[in-house]
Every structure is written in structure tokens, then in C-alpha cells.
């Protein structure tokens, strides 16, 4: 795939959705961090329902510490793997209070030092909360990048590096959101909806479907 074709792909995605963002509900960097921690192997809808119960009661690291582990679990028990997620979130809150004055750090190394925070989560926080042009590669973005030919790679780090290299600079800030939403609703895993895809003629996937 050449640079001109990539530019046109992102220009179309931008025209269709000029201001994309995460579907997780959040109002502070900590709320976003907590929501992303809770979202592993869970839907954004399910996480939003849980945080709608949790955040009015506790939406800062200290408030969650004060809530206690049992209280935290009670608020998020509808989410899969909630026991492990509660433990990680509680440990993260203690680190934020003790090492970062209760604030979410703005560096990758500090974020990845938090329990349950890997490269993908760190990229989401850096991009969405702090406006850095990082690209977090999840299963949707990995699939779309390989299927379309935008950035082919054998693993998520390889795809991320190619996206950073190949996505035109003017589109890099929002590329993560456009690709994840495209993968979630159009370029879905089993039967991509090629018939209603706005970049179908630019996509290099050989096995296109007619599904709308």
C-alpha cells in the first residue's frame, strides 16, 4: 500500500467522523485509566454501567483506597474477572497516591509500571487523556491494519511501529479511534461489512464480502 492510498483512507475516515473518541465514559485521566483497566475482556457498555455506579462514590485514587477492596469489588462485580481487576486497580491507586501525588503519570515507563497496565493501555492513556499521537493496537486495530494493508505485521508491536511510521502525521492523533471503531462496526472479524465500507475501493483485502 502506498502513501497516497493511506492518506485517502484516513481522509475518508476523518470526513465521516471528524472528532472520534473512546466509547468509555470518563471525565478525568484517572477515570479513563480505571475504565481501561476494567475493560480487558469486557465490553465498553458493561464497563460504563459499572463505572456509572462506582464513580459517583469514588473517582479518585484516594477515594477508591478509602472504599476498600470489598467495596470496590461490590461496585464492579458485573464485569468479568472483577476480582483480579479490583486488586490491580487498588494496587494502582496506592502507587498513584504514594509515588505520583494522586495524579496519573504522563510517561510510558511510569504508566507501564502500574499493575495491569501494559503497552496498549499506556498508549490509550497517553493518546486519549494527554493528547500524545500514540496508537494502541488491540485486536480490532491489528485485524484492520493487516486486512486492509495499511500496516501489516505479525504481532501488535510490529503493527504499532508500522502505523506510527506510515499513518500521515496529520491523522496520527485520531488514527487509533478511527481504526478501532472501523474494526468494531464495519471491518468485523468473521464477516466484514465490505458493502457499506467507505474505504472498500482502497482496501487491499482479497476476500471482500457484499454484506452491508
Secondary structure in CASP SS format (residue, H / E / C, confidence):
PFRMAT SS
TARGET T0000
AUTHOR 0000-0000-0000
METHOD secondary structure of the structure
MODEL  1
X C 1.00
X C 1.00
X H 1.00
X H 1.00
X H 1.00
X H 1.00
X H 1.00
X H 1.00
X H 1.00
X H 1.00
X H 1.00
X H 1.00
X H 1.00
X H 1.00
X H 1.00
X H 1.00
X C 1.00
X C 1.00
X C 1.00
X C 1.00
X C 1.00
X C 1.00
X C 1.00
X C 1.00
X C 1.00
X C 1.00
X C 1.00
X C 1.00
X H 1.00
X H 1.00
X H 1.00
X H 1.00
X H 1.00
X H 1.00
X H 1.00
X H 1.00
X H 1.00
X H 1.00
X C 1.00
X C 1.00
X C 1.00
X C 1.00
X C 1.00
X H 1.00
X H 1.00
X H 1.00
X H 1.00
X H 1.00
X H 1.00
X H 1.00
X H 1.00
X H 1.00
X H 1.00
X H 1.00
X C 1.00
X C 1.00
X C 1.00
X C 1.00
X C 1.00
X C 1.00
X H 1.00
X H 1.00
X H 1.00
X H 1.00
X H 1.00
X H 1.00
X H 1.00
X H 1.00
X H 1.00
X H 1.00
X H 1.00
X H 1.00
X H 1.00
X H 1.00
X H 1.00
X H 1.00
X C 1.00
X C 1.00
X C 1.00
X C 1.00
X C 1.00
X H 1.00
X H 1.00
X H 1.00
X H 1.00
X H 1.00
X H 1.00
X H 1.00
X H 1.00
X H 1.00
X H 1.00
X H 1.00
X H 1.00
X H 1.00
X H 1.00
X H 1.00
X H 1.00
X H 1.00
X H 1.00
X H 1.00
X C 1.00
X C 1.00
X C 1.00
X C 1.00
X C 1.00
X C 1.00
X C 1.00
X H 1.00
X H 1.00
X H 1.00
X H 1.00
X H 1.00
X C 1.00
X C 1.00
X C 1.00
X C 1.00
X C 1.00
X C 1.00
X H 1.00
X H 1.00
X H 1.00
X H 1.00
X H 1.00
X H 1.00
X H 1.00
X H 1.00
X H 1.00
X H 1.00
X H 1.00
X C 1.00
X C 1.00
X C 1.00
X C 1.00
X C 1.00
X C 1.00
X C 1.00
X C 1.00
X C 1.00
X H 1.00
X H 1.00
X H 1.00
X H 1.00
X H 1.00
X H 1.00
X H 1.00
X H 1.00
X H 1.00
X H 1.00
X C 1.00
X C 1.00
X C 1.00
X C 1.00
X C 1.00
X C 1.00
X C 1.00
X H 1.00
X H 1.00
X H 1.00
X H 1.00
X H 1.00
X H 1.00
X H 1.00
X H 1.00
X H 1.00
X H 1.00
X H 1.00
X C 1.00
X C 1.00
X H 1.00
X H 1.00
X H 1.00
X H 1.00
X H 1.00
X H 1.00
X H 1.00
X H 1.00
X H 1.00
X H 1.00
X H 1.00
X H 1.00
X H 1.00
X H 1.00
X H 1.00
X H 1.00
X H 1.00
X C 1.00
X C 1.00
X C 1.00
X C 1.00
X C 1.00
X C 1.00
X C 1.00
X C 1.00
X H 1.00
X H 1.00
X H 1.00
X C 1.00
X C 1.00
X C 1.00
X C 1.00
X C 1.00
X C 1.00
X C 1.00
X C 1.00
X C 1.00
X C 1.00
X C 1.00
X C 1.00
X C 1.00
X C 1.00
X C 1.00
X C 1.00
END
